[in-house]
């Protein structure tokens, strides 16, 4: 998580969303949350959450697996830690 805080390439909203996801991460690097849950934790609108998630998929290689009602977010670099 320290890497997320110190990152110079992430905006404030990107850091908040990444930290919200990391808050609920399991030992495999997977987080299962709704966009509403992410928005509540990061104080963002649903559209803001979607926009930030799209940017994070490129900047930190966040993999999003679409599921009905609740997506799965996978931090690819988690396996490297």
DOFI-634614 format. One record per residue: x, y, z of N, C-alpha, C in turn. Coordinates in steps of 0.001 Angstrom, whole numbers, always signed. Each point is the difference from the previous one (the first is absolute). Layout:
SITE X Y Z X Y Z X Y Z
...
END
This chain:
SITE +812 -1188 +0 -812 +1188 +0 +857 +1254 +0
SITE +1154 -72 +578 +894 +1152 +34 +357 +450 -1406
SITE +150 -946 -904 +326 +320 -1385 -1107 +852 -612
SITE -1252 -307 +323 -1118 +782 -526 +29 +1430 +537
SITE +257 +157 +1296 +65 +1328 +605 +1094 +856 -639
SITE +1128 -588 -269 +1160 +748 -475 +62 +162 -1513
SITE -892 -641 -707 +41 +36 -1460 -165 +1427 -519
SITE +879 +391 -882 -54 +1329 -624 -867 -16 -1263
SITE -240 -1184 -556 -744 -60 -1253 -1514 -126 +197
SITE -458 -174 +1248 -1428 -119 +265 -572 +1307 +527
SITE -1205 +344 -482 -690 +1180 +518 -583 -322 +1376
SITE -521 +1009 +666 -589 -209 +1326 -1161 -980 -58
SITE -870 +155 -983 -1156 -903 -99 +433 -1422 -346
SITE +1037 -137 -816 +510 -1335 -330 +581 -673 +1241
SITE +698 +773 +827 +535 -551 +1244 -1125 -446 +931
SITE -1053 +813 +103 -1117 -351 +879 -677 -1291 -441
SITE -234 -145 -1290 -648 -1218 -507 +920 -1201 +182
SITE +1275 +148 -320 +951 -1110 +168 +88 -424 +1462
SITE +2 +974 +908 +64 -319 +1430 -1293 -637 +487
SITE -1140 +439 -530 -1278 -621 +358 +1 -1469 -424
SITE +508 -262 -1201 +91 -1384 -470 +984 -797 +855
SITE +1138 +596 +311 +1013 -692 +797 -489 -284 +1420
SITE -904 +826 +498 -543 -181 +1340 -730 -1332 +147
SITE -601 -467 -1095 -776 -1249 +39 +682 -1140 -760
SITE +1289 +128 -237 +718 -996 -794 +198 -1295 +793
SITE -22 -1136 -707 +284 -1267 +678 +1453 -406 -279
SITE +384 -1141 +505 +1399 -431 -95 +455 -288 -1426
SITE -927 -121 -944 +361 -271 -1393 +76 +1261 -847
SITE -301 +1153 +592 +24 +1247 -747 -1323 +351 -640
SITE -1075 -656 +435 -1324 +194 -584 -901 +772 +961
SITE -774 +923 -565 -992 +753 +750 -1336 -133 -710
SITE -1050 -259 +747 -1350 -74 -577 -858 +1080 +650
SITE -297 +1026 -781 -789 +1120 +511 -914 +527 -1099
SITE -1101 +615 +396 -835 +695 -969 +576 +1396 -210
SITE -360 +613 -1107 +466 +1358 -237 -596 +960 +1029
SITE -1190 -311 +502 -611 +819 +1051 +838 -55 +1282
SITE +491 -1187 +345 +859 -138 +1182 +1303 +786 -173
SITE +577 -95 -1183 +1238 +729 -274 -262 +1501 +83
SITE -1095 +439 -605 -356 +1415 +21 -211 +525 +1406
SITE -645 -796 +843 -235 +413 +1384 +1319 +140 +762
SITE +918 -916 -229 +1285 +55 +700 +887 +1131 -516
SITE -98 +296 -1301 +871 +1010 -609 -694 +1355 -163
SITE -1250 +89 +407 -787 +1239 -127 -80 +478 -1449
SITE -319 -937 -896 -132 +316 -1417 -1380 -400 -511
SITE -436 +648 -1061 -1255 -352 -656 +201 -1297 -783
SITE -1087 -673 -381 +153 -1221 -808 +789 +244 -1292
SITE -277 +1111 -677 +742 +310 -1226 +1481 +231 +309
SITE +281 +678 +1108 +1380 +228 +407 +738 -1302 +266
SITE -688 -940 +646 +607 -1313 +283 +331 -717 -1301
SITE -944 -10 -935 +238 -675 -1291 +1193 +615 -731
SITE +60 +1321 -17 +1097 +701 -682 +1342 -339 +640
SITE +53 +41 +1312 +1246 -285 +714 +414 -1462 -203
SITE -946 -914 +47 +334 -1417 -205 +594 -228 -1384
SITE -543 +686 -1006 +555 -130 -1351 +1442 +480 -45
SITE +272 +1110 +677 +1379 +517 +10 +933 -920 +776
SITE -496 -578 +1092 +848 -894 +806 +355 -1285 -744
SITE -886 -458 -876 +318 -1212 -764 +1244 +210 -857
SITE +232 +1237 -400 +1173 +306 -808 +1213 +358 +857
SITE -222 +780 +1047 +1130 +509 +779 +629 -1017 +938
SITE -820 -822 +655 +562 -965 +958 -329 -1442 -365
SITE -428 -189 -1233 -325 -1337 -491 -1038 -696 +871
SITE -1039 +735 +349 -1121 -574 +724 -862 -758 -990
SITE -259 -1254 +269 -844 -812 -877 -1414 -26 +571
SITE -980 +323 -854 -1399 +10 +420 -712 -1165 -674
SITE -592 -850 +814 -789 -1127 -518 -1463 +292 +299
SITE -758 +231 -1066 -1402 +391 +133 -850 -1182 +439
SITE -780 +233 +1023 -943 -999 +498 -1328 +692 +258
SITE -1037 -758 +102 -1319 +573 +240 -67 +566 +1425
SITE -207 +1316 +92 -182 +626 +1296 +1271 +385 +732
SITE +1048 -757 -163 +1235 +268 +754 +1181 -440 -857
SITE +872 +938 -289 +1173 -322 -805 +1128 -538 +876
SITE +921 -669 -644 +1202 -471 +670 +1167 +819 -527
SITE +784 +536 +911 +1152 +814 -360 +1255 -735 +454
SITE +926 -154 -928 +1210 -767 +263 +1230 +881 -189
SITE +767 +157 +1051 +1255 +742 -77 +1048 -957 -550
SITE +331 +156 -1273 +923 -898 -672 +1364 -24 +701
SITE +465 +1154 +453 +1319 +62 +634 +22 -664 +1375
SITE -1139 -369 +547 -62 -656 +1301 +832 -1283 +2
SITE -4 -720 -1108 +766 -1246 -109 +1504 +252 +55
SITE +417 +1239 -288 +1421 +332 +0 +500 +400 +1378
SITE -912 +257 +923 +386 +446 +1345 +420 -1172 +852
END
